[in-house]
Amino acid sequence: MPRIIISCPTTGADVPTGHRTQDFELAAVIEPRSFRCPVCHEVHSWRGDDARIEHGLTPAAATGAAPPH
C-alpha cells in the first residue's frame, strides 16, 4: 500500500508521514496530523494539501517487505 509523504520543511527531503493509503482522498485531511520526521527528527504537522501519495513502488517496497532473493 503506498505511503503518504510530505517534504520535510527543514531539509526538503521527501519523508513518509507514517500513514498509508489505497484509496484515500488527501483533500479530506483538513485537521493537522503530526509525526516525528525520520530525517531531521523534528515533529512536523501536515494536512492533505501538504501531502502526496508515493508512486512508482514495487508491491514489496510499498509494504516494506524485503525484496526476493
C-alpha positions in Angstrom: 0.0 0.0 0.0 1.5 3.4 -1.0 2.8 5.7 1.7 1.7 9.3 2.2 4.7 11.6 2.1 5.5 15.3 2.6 8.6 17.4 2.0 10.5 17.9 5.3 10.2 21.7 6.0 13.8 21.6 7.4 15.7 19.6 4.8 13.3 19.5 1.8 13.7 15.7 1.7 10.6 13.6 0.9 9.6 11.8 4.1 6.9 9.3 5.0 4.2 10.5 7.4 3.6 7.1 8.9 0.3 6.8 7.0 -0.5 4.5 4.1 -3.4 4.6 1.7 -5.0 2.5 -1.1 -7.9 4.8 -2.0 -7.7 7.9 0.1 -8.7 11.4 -0.7 -5.9 13.6 0.7 -8.0 16.7 0.4 -10.3 15.2 3.1 -7.4 15.6 5.7 -8.2 19.1 6.9 -7.2 18.6 10.6 -3.4 18.7 11.0 -1.7 15.4 11.7 1.7 15.2 13.3 4.7 12.8 13.1 8.3 12.7 14.0 10.4 13.2 10.9 12.8 10.3 10.2 15.3 12.7 8.5 15.6 15.7 10.9 13.9 14.2 13.9 11.6 17.2 14.5 7.9 16.9 14.8 6.1 18.1 11.7 2.3 18.7 11.1 0.7 18.1 7.8 -2.7 18.4 6.1 -3.9 16.8 2.9 -2.8 19.8 0.7 0.8 19.4 2.0 1.0 15.7 1.2 1.1 13.4 -1.8 0.9 9.6 -2.4 4.2 7.9 -3.1 4.2 6.4 -6.6 6.4 4.0 -8.5 7.0 1.5 -5.8 7.1 -2.2 -6.3 4.5 -4.1 -4.2 7.2 -5.3 -1.9 8.7 -1.9 -1.4 5.2 -0.4 -0.8 4.5 -2.9 2.0 8.0 -2.7 3.5 8.7 -6.3 2.7 12.2 -7.5 1.8 12.9 -8.0 -1.9 13.0 -11.6 -3.1 16.4 -13.2 -3.3 
